[in-house]
Amino acid sequence: MSNHSVTMNRDDATKRVMLAIAIGPKAIKLQYTASDGTQPLVVTTPNEYVNDVIARVNALGGCANIALAEARKFTIFTIERDDSDVDVQEDNQLNKEMSMGMFWLKAQRKKGGTFRLKNSGAKIPALQQEFAYA
């Protein structure tokens, strides 16, 4: 087996994530529930830009569960709209052109806290859950 990265498109990633949530061996509880009882889910791949994912979250009302789909596993966390002027440490600020894969590498080094996209009202708590595909 080689060590090269395996990429997948978002449609394939969505199918794999939804299948794991529906019939996977481990119950998956989404962290965010909207006031209407729905649990919006945005599936993304490591090669998508953070800014594009945040735009998709904003289209769903500003808060959503995120499934970052990698080749063998996926990670669920939330992205929330936050228009406050809270100052965030420089190393917790994200560039809008950062890929989700680069964001995830950065997030794994942190043991907590919040990430913010520069010049945006989005915050990404460092709390996450990791799951294998069904």
C-alpha positions, 0 to 999 in steps of 0.5 A: 500500500502506498503512502500517497494521498487519496482524493475524493470528490464531494459527492462521493464523500457525502455518500460515504459520510451519510452511509456511515451516519445511517448504518455505521457500527458506531452511533454518530451524534451531530453536535449542532441542532438548529432551533427548528430541530434540524441538524444541518450537515456540510460535507467537505473534503481536505482540498476545499477552501475554508472560505467556500465551506463557510459560505455553504454554512452561511447559506444554511443559516450560519451554523452547521455540523461539518464532516471533513471527509478523508480517505479512511475516516471523517471528522465532525465539528461545527462552524458557527457564525459569530459577529462579535469583535472578540480578539483571537490569538494570531495563530488561531486566525485562518486565511480564507484561502487555506484548504480544509486539510491545512486547517485540520492540520492546524486544528490538530495541534491545538487542544482547545479554543476557537479559530476565526476566519480573518475578516469574517464572523465565523468561529470554529470550535476546536472540539471534534469527533472522529469516525471510520466509514461503515 
